[in-house]
Amino acid sequence: VQLQASGGGLVQAGGSLRLSCAGSGITFAAQRVGWHRQAPGKQRELVVQIGPSASSVDSDNGRFTVSRDNSKNTVDLQMCSLRPEDSGVYYCAVLLWGRSSWSHWGQGTLVTVSS
């Protein structure tokens, strides 16, 4: 099982970015997938997650939207109205059924929001 996050970059405050998590060896349609962020000097935190029965989920008053494309086996994170505090390395991971912790962490993608 491998997860690969991509789409990060440098963006100005107020801008948008779309991240993508591609999975191999696993079918996202049947999994709970989460996007996590680790800011410099801070612990990794969950940003938003999507369950197997959902097609999209909003969080943070709609600034973040996670959606799945089952045909591509990807889970995307659309981020809008970005703020400098949104900066960090973004990772995707899955919460397998019956487990209590996230697993199969992919290589993250760096998001930098400049003020």
Number of C-alpha atoms within 10 A of each C-alpha: 10 13 21 19 26 20 16 19 14 13 18 14 17 14 14 16 19 16 22 23 27 19 22 12 8 15 13 23 19 13 17 18 26 23 25 20 23 19 18 10 7 9 9 15 13 16 19 19 25 21 18 13 10 13 14 16 16 16 13 9 7 12 13 21 20 25 20 23 14 13 8 11 15 21 27 21 27 17 19 16 14 21 17 15 12 19 21 22 19 28 27 33 27 24 17 15 9 6 9 8 9 15 15 16 18 20 17 23 21 21 22 21 21 16 11
